[in-house]
């Protein structure tokens, strides 16, 4: 039996102190699950099997969803389409760890990036 190779997935991104980081957590998934199967996105590339990329931001102690890039039924779908025209929303539905890779500018030459974990409870940063 031939072993199948996994395809590296496009990560989500998060701004922390106005610096862009890679996010290896998918905080939108609990909301999508609560909304049901009506929000299934088109799979336009094997590099993004979840069908969307979220853009997030930590402001103060709050996790914000500031953009979504997705396609549904062949049409671009963004955050306002999911959240009744809102341009950004507090991620109150999300509780759990955010796994964050530092920005490229924060990684010393020749070093491997060390991920860090931020803990969120009901959209509020409680640790990290």
Buried (B, 14 or more C-beta within 10 A) or exposed (E): EEEEEEEEBBBBBBBBEEEBBBBBBBBBBBBBEEEEEEBEBBEEEEEBEBBBBBBBBBBEEBBBBBBBBBBBEEEEBEBEBBBEEEEBBBBEBBBEBBBBBBBEEEEEEEEEBEEBEBEBEEBBBEEE
